[in-house]
């Protein structure tokens, strides 16, 4: 793939297209198809490597960002990993954060308009075709403790007190199955407070 270098900002009033579904960009060696590297020495304010904003002004729908990885030939990444998206934030060397540091921050907001749809800050979906059998270890959310220092984070959640009100004891009516390693455990829940 040929490389083109621009010496200054590049603007387009009609967007940028890199390949199409009928004529995709084809690579035959592992590489970053699009790469952006930057540093900032700003002493205040927010710096963003990418800032994308899509405003819906009619009845259409969609996403500001849609990441979609597909494995369709053979077994991909033998001994490796395929991710739809991998988002990281790290603090290195003498760096420190006195406020919040989040690898992923998902915010649901709005104004005074009353909403009638189903709203969620995070929705975890499945989209398997007919006849697919998922392994027993499959889950909607998986937590791993990676890196050289494990056990540094000991809380699964950090919830505001309003979400965990004190209530009288109620009978267990249902369970939520979780896996700890390869062992199933069950969280006890009730349909009454």
N, C-alpha and C positions, 0 to 999 in steps of 0.2 A: 504494500500500500504506500503510495507516494505521500510525502509530508509537505504541507504548505505552511509557511510561517508568515504571520502578520505582525507588523511592527507597532501597531496601535489598536485601539478599540475597533471592533467590527460591528456594524449595525445592519439590521435587516428589518424592513417594515412588513415582511411576509413570513418571518420565521426561518428556521434552518431545518433541513431534512438531511439525514444521513442514512441513505438506503431506504428501500420500501419493502413491503411484504413480497412483492413480485421480483424485486431486484435488491436483495439485502447486501450489505457490506460483507465480503467474504474474507476471512482470515484463516490461515492454515497453521499458525504457530501461536502459542499463548502470548497474549499482549493486552494492554489497556487500549481499547479502541478509542475512547475519549479520555484524555488526562488533563487535569487542572492541578497545578501545584502553586502555592502562594505562601508568602509570609506577611505578617503585619506587625508594625511597631506602633500602632495607634495606642495612645495612653487612655483613651476614653471612647465611649460609643461602641456600637456593635459592628463587627466586620463579618460579612458572609461571603463564602466562596461562590455560592449560587443562590440567587434570590428569584423565585418564580412565583408569580401571582396570576391566577386565572379567575376572572369575575364573570359569573353567569348572569346574563341580562335577559334571558328568555327561559322557556320551559325545558331546555336541554339539560343533560346531566353529564357526568364524567369525572375526571380526576385532574389535579394539578400535576401529579407524578404517578405513573403506572410502571412498576418494575415487574418484569415477567420473564423468568428463566424457564426454558423448555429443554428436557432431555428426550430425544426421540430416536436415537440410534444406539443400540448396544447398551452397555453399562458405563455410564459416565463417571469420572472421578473415582476410579478404583482406589479405595483407601482414602479418598478425599471427601470433599463436601461441595454441594451445589446449594447456593442461597438465592432466593428471589431478591433479597437486599441484605446487606450486612453493614450496620451502622455502628461506629465505634467512637468513643471519646476517651482520651487517656491524659493523665497528668504525669509528665516526665521530669527527671532531673530535679532541679530546685523549684519547679513550678508548684503552685498551690492555688486552690480555689477557696475563697472565703464565703462565697454564696453557694448556689446550686450548680452541680455538674451532672448532666444527664446524657447518657448515650442516645437515648430517644426520648423526646418530649412530644406527647400527643395532646393537643388542646382542642376541646369542643367549646364553642362559644356562640354568641349571637347578640341580638339587641332585644328590645321589648316585645317583638312579635311573638305571639303564641305559636308554638310548634305542635304539629299533630302527628308527625311521623315517628318512627322508632329511632331514637338517638343513642349513640354510644361513643365513648372516647376511643375504645378499641373494639373492633369486631374481628374475631378469629373464625375463619371460614374453612370448610372443606369443599372440594370439588372433584370427587372421584367419579369415574365412569362406572357403568354397570359391570358387575363381576369382579371388581377390585377387592382384594382382601388386604387390609392394613395389618402390619405386625402388632403383636400384643403390646409392644412398647410405644405405639403411636399415641400422641396426646395433642390437645389443643395448644398447650403452652409447656415448654420444656425449659428448665433452669439448669445451667451447668456451672460448675465452680472450677474455672480454668486458670491457667497461669502458674507461676512458680509458687505463689503464696495462696494456698487454698484456705477456706475458713475465715477469710477476712471479713466477709459479710455474713452475719448470722441471722438476719431477719428476712423472712420471705416477703413481707409487706410492711409498709409504714403508712398506716391509715389515720385519718383524722378521727377524733373521738366521736364525732357525730355519726359516723358510720358504724360504730360499735356500741349502741346504747345498752345499758344494763337492763336485763329483763329477768323475770322469774323463770325457773326451770320449766322446760317443756319436753314432752316425750320425743324421742328420735323417731322421725317418720320416714326419712330418706337418708341416703349416703351419697357422697361424691367420691368416686374412685380416683386415687392418685397413685403414681408409681414412685417409689424411692429406690433407685437403682433398678433392679429387676424384681423387686418385691411390691405387690399391690398393698396399699393401705386405703382406709376409708375415713373420710371426714364425716362426722355425724351432723346432720341438719334436721330441722323440723319445719313443718309447714305452719307452725303457730309460734308466736313469740311468748 
